[in-house]
Amino acid sequence: MIENQKIRPAQVIGPLGEPLTLDSLPPPETQRWVVRRKAEVVAAVNGGLLTVDEVCDRYRLSLEEFASWQRAVDRSGMPGLRVTRIQHYRSVYERQQKY
């Protein structure tokens, strides 16, 4: 029975090196998603603090939107989450894939 239970960490390391807990994550009613908040949510999922489904339910995000945040962090780090630079980082990534 214990094998089926998932043990979650009490905290994970955030994108800026600070500890993140469930209480320190952005509130569920967040409307304005700045780079830091997006990166904190991605770090929480990557560290096992929350599952993707829990994040999508908690913040009313689509799976596609959250997946785009994860891809942006994987490809370009926190700067990749900037809405005004999405096209730039996408083109840089596509050029890198060609070579």
LONUDREN-561384 format. One record per residue (C-alpha): x, y, z; chain. Coordinates in steps of 0.02 Angstrom, whole numbers. Layout:
<node><px>X</px><py>Y</py><pz>Z</pz><chaine>A</chaine></node>
...
//
This chain:
<node><px>0</px><py>0</py><pz>0</pz><chaine>A</chaine></node>
<node><px>141</px><py>122</py><pz>39</pz><chaine>A</chaine></node>
<node><px>215</px><py>93</py><pz>-134</pz><chaine>A</chaine></node>
<node><px>61</px><py>170</py><pz>-214</pz><chaine>A</chaine></node>
<node><px>68</px><py>329</py><pz>-111</pz><chaine>A</chaine></node>
<node><px>169</px><py>471</py><pz>-184</pz><chaine>A</chaine></node>
<node><px>278</px><py>565</py><pz>-64</pz><chaine>A</chaine></node>
<node><px>287</px><py>749</py><pz>-103</pz><chaine>A</chaine></node>
<node><px>422</px><py>867</py><pz>-46</pz><chaine>A</chaine></node>
<node><px>374</px><py>1003</py><pz>76</pz><chaine>A</chaine></node>
<node><px>471</px><py>1127</py><pz>-30</pz><chaine>A</chaine></node>
<node><px>568</px><py>1138</py><pz>-193</pz><chaine>A</chaine></node>
<node><px>697</px><py>1259</py><pz>-258</pz><chaine>A</chaine></node>
<node><px>619</px><py>1399</py><pz>-359</pz><chaine>A</chaine></node>
<node><px>685</px><py>1479</py><pz>-518</pz><chaine>A</chaine></node>
<node><px>782</px><py>1611</py><pz>-422</pz><chaine>A</chaine></node>
<node><px>855</px><py>1487</py><pz>-297</pz><chaine>A</chaine></node>
<node><px>730</px><py>1521</py><pz>-158</pz><chaine>A</chaine></node>
<node><px>628</px><py>1384</py><pz>-74</pz><chaine>A</chaine></node>
<node><px>451</px><py>1364</py><pz>-141</pz><chaine>A</chaine></node>
<node><px>309</px><py>1290</py><pz>-40</pz><chaine>A</chaine></node>
<node><px>124</px><py>1274</py><pz>-80</pz><chaine>A</chaine></node>
<node><px>93</px><py>1431</py><pz>22</pz><chaine>A</chaine></node>
<node><px>224</px><py>1532</py><pz>-72</pz><chaine>A</chaine></node>
<node><px>158</px><py>1489</py><pz>-245</pz><chaine>A</chaine></node>
<node><px>53</px><py>1619</py><pz>-335</pz><chaine>A</chaine></node>
<node><px>-127</px><py>1624</py><pz>-271</pz><chaine>A</chaine></node>
<node><px>-258</px><py>1524</py><pz>-368</pz><chaine>A</chaine></node>
<node><px>-348</px><py>1683</py><pz>-423</pz><chaine>A</chaine></node>
<node><px>-192</px><py>1752</py><pz>-511</pz><chaine>A</chaine></node>
<node><px>-240</px><py>1848</py><pz>-668</pz><chaine>A</chaine></node>
<node><px>-76</px><py>1930</py><pz>-717</pz><chaine>A</chaine></node>
<node><px>56</px><py>1801</py><pz>-759</pz><chaine>A</chaine></node>
<node><px>227</px><py>1881</py><pz>-752</pz><chaine>A</chaine></node>
<node><px>384</px><py>1782</py><pz>-794</pz><chaine>A</chaine></node>
<node><px>428</px><py>1747</py><pz>-611</pz><chaine>A</chaine></node>
<node><px>256</px><py>1676</py><pz>-571</pz><chaine>A</chaine></node>
<node><px>255</px><py>1563</py><pz>-724</pz><chaine>A</chaine></node>
<node><px>431</px><py>1502</py><pz>-682</pz><chaine>A</chaine></node>
<node><px>380</px><py>1466</py><pz>-502</pz><chaine>A</chaine></node>
<node><px>234</px><py>1359</py><pz>-559</pz><chaine>A</chaine></node>
<node><px>343</px><py>1264</py><pz>-683</pz><chaine>A</chaine></node>
<node><px>475</px><py>1236</py><pz>-546</pz><chaine>A</chaine></node>
<node><px>339</px><py>1172</py><pz>-428</pz><chaine>A</chaine></node>
<node><px>284</px><py>1041</py><pz>-555</pz><chaine>A</chaine></node>
<node><px>463</px><py>994</py><pz>-602</pz><chaine>A</chaine></node>
<node><px>507</px><py>973</py><pz>-419</pz><chaine>A</chaine></node>
<node><px>353</px><py>868</py><pz>-380</pz><chaine>A</chaine></node>
<node><px>265</px><py>994</py><pz>-269</pz><chaine>A</chaine></node>
<node><px>110</px><py>988</py><pz>-382</pz><chaine>A</chaine></node>
<node><px>56</px><py>882</py><pz>-529</pz><chaine>A</chaine></node>
<node><px>15</px><py>956</py><pz>-699</pz><chaine>A</chaine></node>
<node><px>-169</px><py>916</py><pz>-671</pz><chaine>A</chaine></node>
<node><px>-168</px><py>1004</py><pz>-503</pz><chaine>A</chaine></node>
<node><px>-87</px><py>1158</py><pz>-580</pz><chaine>A</chaine></node>
<node><px>-212</px><py>1165</py><pz>-722</pz><chaine>A</chaine></node>
<node><px>-358</px><py>1149</py><pz>-600</pz><chaine>A</chaine></node>
<node><px>-286</px><py>1269</py><pz>-471</pz><chaine>A</chaine></node>
<node><px>-245</px><py>1408</py><pz>-596</pz><chaine>A</chaine></node>
<node><px>-378</px><py>1369</py><pz>-727</pz><chaine>A</chaine></node>
<node><px>-247</px><py>1340</py><pz>-862</pz><chaine>A</chaine></node>
<node><px>-262</px><py>1230</py><pz>-1013</pz><chaine>A</chaine></node>
<node><px>-139</px><py>1087</py><pz>-1029</pz><chaine>A</chaine></node>
<node><px>-72</px><py>1168</py><pz>-1188</pz><chaine>A</chaine></node>
<node><px>-38</px><py>1334</py><pz>-1102</pz><chaine>A</chaine></node>
<node><px>56</px><py>1253</py><pz>-959</pz><chaine>A</chaine></node>
<node><px>152</px><py>1141</py><pz>-1080</pz><chaine>A</chaine></node>
<node><px>205</px><py>1297</py><pz>-1177</pz><chaine>A</chaine></node>
<node><px>275</px><py>1370</py><pz>-1015</pz><chaine>A</chaine></node>
<node><px>374</px><py>1210</py><pz>-984</pz><chaine>A</chaine></node>
<node><px>442</px><py>1209</py><pz>-1162</pz><chaine>A</chaine></node>
<node><px>491</px><py>1393</py><pz>-1149</pz><chaine>A</chaine></node>
<node><px>586</px><py>1362</py><pz>-986</pz><chaine>A</chaine></node>
<node><px>672</px><py>1207</py><pz>-1058</pz><chaine>A</chaine></node>
<node><px>724</px><py>1298</py><pz>-1216</pz><chaine>A</chaine></node>
<node><px>768</px><py>1473</py><pz>-1157</pz><chaine>A</chaine></node>
<node><px>753</px><py>1480</py><pz>-968</pz><chaine>A</chaine></node>
<node><px>654</px><py>1616</py><pz>-884</pz><chaine>A</chaine></node>
<node><px>678</px><py>1743</py><pz>-1026</pz><chaine>A</chaine></node>
<node><px>583</px><py>1622</py><pz>-1140</pz><chaine>A</chaine></node>
<node><px>426</px><py>1653</py><pz>-1037</pz><chaine>A</chaine></node>
<node><px>418</px><py>1836</py><pz>-1086</pz><chaine>A</chaine></node>
<node><px>263</px><py>1858</py><pz>-1194</pz><chaine>A</chaine></node>
<node><px>342</px><py>1997</py><pz>-1294</pz><chaine>A</chaine></node>
<node><px>489</px><py>1886</py><pz>-1343</pz><chaine>A</chaine></node>
<node><px>402</px><py>1721</py><pz>-1382</pz><chaine>A</chaine></node>
<node><px>425</px><py>1736</py><pz>-1571</pz><chaine>A</chaine></node>
<node><px>609</px><py>1782</py><pz>-1551</pz><chaine>A</chaine></node>
<node><px>649</px><py>1633</py><pz>-1440</pz><chaine>A</chaine></node>
<node><px>546</px><py>1516</py><pz>-1550</pz><chaine>A</chaine></node>
<node><px>646</px><py>1567</py><pz>-1704</pz><chaine>A</chaine></node>
<node><px>811</px><py>1548</py><pz>-1611</pz><chaine>A</chaine></node>
<node><px>760</px><py>1373</py><pz>-1556</pz><chaine>A</chaine></node>
<node><px>709</px><py>1324</py><pz>-1732</pz><chaine>A</chaine></node>
<node><px>875</px><py>1386</py><pz>-1803</pz><chaine>A</chaine></node>
<node><px>968</px><py>1285</py><pz>-1671</pz><chaine>A</chaine></node>
<node><px>873</px><py>1128</py><pz>-1719</pz><chaine>A</chaine></node>
<node><px>929</px><py>1143</py><pz>-1900</pz><chaine>A</chaine></node>
<node><px>1113</px><py>1133</py><pz>-1857</pz><chaine>A</chaine></node>
//
